[in-house]
Structure formats: C-alpha cells, structure tokens
Amino acid sequence: MEKIRVRKPVVAGQFYPSSVQGLKNQIEAFVDKKTAKRDIIACMLPHAGYAYSGRVAVETVSCIDIKDKVVLLGPNHTGYGAEFSIMTEGIWETPLGQVKIDSGLSQQILGRSEFLKDDALSHASEHSLEVELPILQYFKNSFEIVPIAFLSDDVAALKKIGSDIALTIKENGLQDSTMIVASSDMTHYEPQADAEKKDFEAIKAILDLDEDKLMEKIMRLNISMCGYAPVIAMLSAAKILGAKKSELIKYQTSGDVTGDKSSVVGYAGIIIY
C-alpha cells in the first residue's frame, strides 16, 4: 500500500504561531464577529506573516461561507518545480490539523490542462498557500483542497488554466460546493502613499473582474504584486462560474501595523460572487 504524502508546515513559528492555542488566539483577535456569512465564488487573500496581513485575511474570511472544496491558487516564490504545478494527492498539515487534497477534482483539472504538471516540489517550501490554511481551518474544520502554484506570467496560459478549473467544476456539478482562493500580497517595499496609489489601481481592475486590465496596470505602473498570476487565473475561472459582483473587504499596509510608512507592503482582501 502506497504511503500517503504528508506536507508538513514550513512557516509555522515564523509567519504564524506553531502552537494550537497561540494560533487560535491570534486568528480570534482579528475575527469580525458582526459580519454575515456570504456565498462566494472566489476571493483574494494576502499571505504575509499574520502580524502584518492577518487582520486583512481573517476579516475577509470572516464573511465567507467556506465551501467543502477549496481550489488554492498561489505564486511560487521559491522558483522550485514546474511553471504551473498542481498537487493531486496527499495531505497538508498545520498546527490546527490535516487537510486532504481532493484527488478526484485535482486529477480531473490536471487531465484537462495542457499546462499543469503534477508536481509536489513547487509546494514543498512555498508559503503562499500554507498560510491561508489555518485561517480557513479556524472557521471550518473539514474541507478538501486543490493546491496550484504559478511560476509564469503567461496571461493566455493563466486564463486557460482558470477556464480549465471552472469547466471541471461545472461539469461535475460542484459550483455550490467549491470556492477558489487566490493568494497575493500587493505592492512590496515602497512608501505608503505610492503603494496605496498603485494598489488601488490594481484593486479596481480586480473589482471590475478584468484580468487584462489588471495585467496592463501591473506592467505599466510596475506594481510589485506577487500573486497577480493566480489572481488572473482566479478571475478567469470566477467569470465562467457566473461571477458578476465583487467587494473589497479590507485594505491595509504593513505600515498601518508597524507605524513605519517609509517602506511598506500592501494587503487586500476581496470577495467575488
């Protein structure tokens, strides 16, 4: 019998607490207890250390009715592995427990895609998807994931992967039980005023559900948004799945937390429905 691959957490104790109670306490401090749960198709969440981006991520997830299947799309910061990589089998572990990969859905998406490769190496040391998991687990104790990481900015390929994800979900009648999460931070290491100006240009394109406009602004304004590739794929998928509306739940920068506004990173939480 083949041994199940378990992906151990790599940034527990760095990006978020490694103890169960410490982790729950930090998330709890950011929960928006007044918001109503919303039925969404997709969302964008930041992936920095919880001290910096945790409030944005948790307040955004506070208003989401998390579904049974979560397609996680993130940038590949490490450079390891395939350009477009999906894990189709295994378990991801965090201090809050284990999350199983939905092998059936993962393999069907892989089978449809001319770009995706079944590749665990891309995910082994990458934090962009891992940091979303404990927040999702805090609000829902059982769901399965499809982890996909992007190391390319080929817009046509990104849109096609988004389309492949959406069509696979539709063909299986999983629209009501699946949501897509794109993991991205915004502008990196610029003065607060510059970061905010650039970020709101990118945010407007995302809120308009316009992946071409997002890419145009990224290039023209030189916006150092690390996860624009997964966001492009997410937008492409969300529209096929019927997305018509969007909402910015929260935006802030690391400077709003530390008080140092000379060089900040921006964070946005957006829902699409």
Legacy VTK file of the C-alpha trace (Angstrom):
# vtk DataFile Version 3.0
C-alpha trace
ASCII
DATASET POLYDATA
POINTS 273 float
0.000 0.000 0.000
1.430 3.395 -1.020
2.318 5.738 1.821
0.268 8.955 1.830
2.413 12.028 1.294
2.061 14.487 4.177
3.234 18.042 3.547
4.411 19.384 6.891
4.089 23.109 7.612
7.223 25.066 6.697
6.421 28.541 8.087
4.700 27.646 11.375
6.534 29.538 14.105
7.553 32.220 11.568
4.514 33.511 9.671
2.056 32.291 12.302
2.281 30.627 15.730
3.235 26.950 15.843
1.162 26.201 18.957
-2.521 25.399 18.537
-3.670 27.852 21.214
-1.323 30.627 20.119
-2.529 30.262 16.546
-6.213 30.236 17.519
-5.702 33.270 19.762
-4.021 35.288 17.025
-6.758 34.491 14.498
-9.504 35.116 17.080
-8.164 38.616 17.690
-8.811 39.503 14.029
-12.258 37.903 13.573
-15.077 40.211 12.501
-17.872 38.857 14.702
-20.518 41.240 13.332
-20.367 40.292 9.657
-22.830 37.968 7.927
-21.595 34.911 6.022
-21.686 35.290 2.232
-21.921 32.697 -0.510
-18.945 33.444 -2.758
-17.405 32.023 -5.928
-13.860 33.213 -5.239
-11.719 35.527 -3.147
-8.256 37.048 -2.901
-6.364 36.851 0.401
-2.900 38.093 1.444
-0.219 35.654 2.616
2.307 37.558 4.735
3.024 36.952 8.402
-0.185 37.187 10.412
1.201 40.126 12.405
1.160 42.152 9.181
-1.589 40.752 6.926
-3.566 38.580 9.317
-6.256 41.139 10.004
-6.991 41.611 6.301
-7.131 37.854 5.654
-9.187 36.971 8.736
-11.707 39.812 8.349
-12.211 38.721 4.746
-12.674 35.036 5.616
-14.984 36.076 8.488
-17.629 36.998 5.906
-17.226 33.852 3.753
-19.315 30.694 3.988
-16.382 28.341 3.335
-17.245 25.523 0.961
-16.333 21.834 1.117
-13.764 22.130 -1.674
-11.218 24.950 -1.928
-9.078 25.452 -5.034
-5.973 27.269 -3.720
-4.028 29.336 -6.250
-0.754 30.964 -5.231
2.511 32.338 -6.573
5.641 30.209 -6.452
8.202 32.377 -4.619
10.844 29.640 -4.326
11.488 29.009 -8.025
11.425 25.243 -7.489
9.360 22.903 -9.629
7.157 23.348 -12.672
5.873 26.631 -14.111
2.292 25.570 -13.385
2.146 22.937 -10.674
-0.713 21.058 -9.059
-0.548 18.500 -6.256
-3.070 15.735 -6.867
-2.532 13.521 -3.818
-1.614 13.834 -0.181
-2.363 15.733 2.998
-1.311 19.207 4.101
-0.716 19.601 7.815
-0.905 22.722 10.000
-0.952 23.128 13.784
-4.775 23.015 13.509
-4.797 19.582 11.868
-4.691 17.898 8.479
-6.333 18.950 5.223
-6.727 16.351 2.493
-6.145 17.048 -1.194
-9.243 16.332 -3.276
-7.530 13.812 -5.556
-10.515 13.323 -7.846
-11.002 17.002 -8.634
-7.237 17.650 -8.808
-6.663 14.837 -11.283
-9.581 15.921 -13.469
-8.238 19.503 -13.627
-4.758 18.124 -14.421
-6.194 15.850 -17.116
-7.932 18.778 -18.819
-4.972 21.176 -18.685
-2.190 21.380 -21.260
-0.115 23.495 -18.844
-0.400 21.994 -15.360
2.108 19.413 -14.127
1.643 17.076 -11.165
4.475 18.409 -9.023
4.961 18.386 -5.261
8.360 20.141 -5.372
6.811 23.551 -6.112
4.717 23.240 -2.961
7.298 21.755 -0.578
8.782 25.048 0.691
6.233 27.555 -0.642
4.331 29.636 1.953
1.680 31.367 -0.168
-0.931 28.597 0.143
0.126 27.252 3.536
-0.593 30.499 5.387
-4.219 30.534 4.173
-4.980 27.088 5.594
-5.058 27.772 9.364
-7.405 30.727 8.775
-9.769 28.556 6.746
-9.450 25.756 9.339
-10.323 28.144 12.160
-13.714 28.780 10.558
-14.382 25.300 9.096
-12.968 22.064 10.432
-13.430 19.920 7.344
-12.741 20.755 3.703
-10.538 19.452 0.903
-8.099 21.413 -1.239
-6.678 21.569 -4.757
-3.246 23.301 -4.454
-1.878 25.037 -7.563
1.249 27.236 -7.748
2.285 29.586 -10.564
5.798 30.498 -11.703
4.790 32.104 -15.024
3.136 35.329 -16.158
1.902 33.931 -19.487
-1.552 35.525 -19.467
-3.028 33.218 -22.115
-1.901 30.152 -20.163
-3.174 31.608 -16.871
-6.597 32.337 -18.369
-6.746 28.854 -19.888
-5.918 27.253 -16.530
-8.677 29.340 -14.958
-11.050 28.154 -17.653
-9.979 24.516 -17.149
-10.619 24.798 -13.406
-14.063 26.351 -13.921
-15.195 23.910 -16.607
-14.108 20.929 -14.500
-16.089 22.308 -11.535
-19.149 22.904 -13.759
-19.045 19.517 -15.463
-19.013 17.803 -12.081
-21.872 19.940 -10.739
-19.611 21.282 -7.982
-20.401 25.019 -8.286
-22.232 25.080 -4.948
-19.561 23.132 -3.069
-16.344 24.679 -4.469
-14.670 28.060 -3.995
-11.436 29.468 -5.383
-8.862 31.318 -3.271
-6.138 33.387 -4.956
-3.244 34.205 -2.631
-1.428 37.504 -3.191
0.156 40.429 -1.427
0.150 43.818 -3.139
2.949 46.386 -3.629
6.252 45.486 -1.917
8.644 47.881 -0.161
7.570 51.275 -1.392
6.485 54.371 0.585
2.910 54.122 1.889
1.444 56.801 -0.399
2.997 55.224 -3.519
1.946 51.716 -2.511
-1.649 52.781 -1.866
-1.879 54.633 -5.191
-0.587 51.644 -7.181
-2.553 49.073 -5.203
-5.882 50.787 -5.724
-5.272 50.802 -9.475
-4.777 47.010 -9.344
-7.689 46.554 -6.934
-10.025 48.453 -9.261
-9.133 46.086 -12.128
-9.807 43.071 -9.887
-13.124 44.544 -8.720
-14.021 45.070 -12.393
-13.289 41.338 -12.920
-10.923 42.360 -15.707
-7.758 40.264 -15.804
-6.436 42.006 -18.940
-6.755 45.409 -17.280
-5.008 44.015 -14.185
-2.070 42.785 -16.255
-1.883 46.083 -18.159
-1.703 48.038 -14.893
0.858 45.653 -13.374
3.141 46.237 -16.365
2.525 49.952 -16.935
2.719 51.029 -13.289
5.385 48.469 -12.318
3.231 47.088 -9.475
5.153 44.506 -7.427
2.058 42.402 -6.646
3.498 38.907 -6.189
0.314 36.935 -6.878
-1.133 38.590 -9.957
-0.757 35.294 -11.875
-3.067 33.330 -9.536
-5.463 36.299 -9.468
-5.654 36.292 -13.287
-6.462 32.546 -13.244
-8.994 33.090 -10.458
-10.790 35.896 -12.321
-10.934 33.829 -15.483
-12.472 30.902 -13.566
-14.851 33.015 -11.493
-16.474 34.620 -14.535
-17.130 31.243 -16.156
-18.680 30.158 -12.854
-21.097 33.104 -13.018
-19.332 35.871 -11.072
-20.977 39.256 -11.527
-20.042 41.224 -8.387
-17.040 41.914 -6.206
-16.235 43.700 -2.990
-13.097 44.961 -1.273
-13.469 43.817 2.345
-10.276 45.360 3.716
-7.042 47.006 2.622
-4.086 47.980 4.767
-0.309 48.022 4.642
2.437 46.774 6.922
2.968 50.453 7.779
-0.513 50.620 9.315
0.672 47.897 11.721
4.275 48.944 12.417
3.923 52.708 12.041
6.867 52.765 9.610
5.394 54.102 6.375
8.688 54.649 4.554
8.720 51.131 3.043
5.547 49.065 3.216
3.822 46.007 1.763
0.152 46.271 0.805
-2.563 43.705 1.599
-6.095 43.410 0.202
-8.980 41.055 0.890
-11.540 40.813 -1.949
-14.610 38.599 -2.415
-16.195 37.726 -5.771
-19.726 36.385 -6.086
LINES 1 274
273 0 1 2 3 4 5 6 7 8 9 10 11 12 13 14 15 16 17 18 19 20 21 22 23 24 25 26 27 28 29 30 31 32 33 34 35 36 37 38 39 40 41 42 43 44 45 46 47 48 49 50 51 52 53 54 55 56 57 58 59 60 61 62 63 64 65 66 67 68 69 70 71 72 73 74 75 76 77 78 79 80 81 82 83 84 85 86 87 88 89 90 91 92 93 94 95 96 97 98 99 100 101 102 103 104 105 106 107 108 109 110 111 112 113 114 115 116 117 118 119 120 121 122 123 124 125 126 127 128 129 130 131 132 133 134 135 136 137 138 139 140 141 142 143 144 145 146 147 148 149 150 151 152 153 154 155 156 157 158 159 160 161 162 163 164 165 166 167 168 169 170 171 172 173 174 175 176 177 178 179 180 181 182 183 184 185 186 187 188 189 190 191 192 193 194 195 196 197 198 199 200 201 202 203 204 205 206 207 208 209 210 211 212 213 214 215 216 217 218 219 220 221 222 223 224 225 226 227 228 229 230 231 232 233 234 235 236 237 238 239 240 241 242 243 244 245 246 247 248 249 250 251 252 253 254 255 256 257 258 259 260 261 262 263 264 265 266 267 268 269 270 271 272
